[in-house]
Amino acid sequence: TSQTSYDNNAGWNHNVVLTNLKPGTTYYYVCGDPTWALSSTFQFTTLQSSFVSTTIAAYGDLGIDNSANTISQLINRTANNDFGLFVHMG
């Protein structure tokens, strides 16, 4: 693992490389330091070893005028499992 700070006022980015993960397996993790604070438990599932079609939702700038509607749609569609991957780019 490693950690870097891109801005002294913005906190830290922690980088982790995971190896020997098994296909189709759900892994759970927690972020933080027990002496300071820990996050909630997060999870991710690795892809199956065979090809599985995946729908990706990717968005960047939500803007101002329609951001509430966009967020609502993303939350609802994510809850319906419409996406296999959700990426926020900034």
Beta strands, then each sheet from edge to edge (+ up, - down):
strand 1: 2-4
strand 2: 13-15
strand 3: 26-33
strand 4: 37-45
strand 5: 56-59
strand 6: 85-88
sheet 1: 1+ 2-
sheet 2: 3+ 4-
sheet 3: 5+ 6+
end
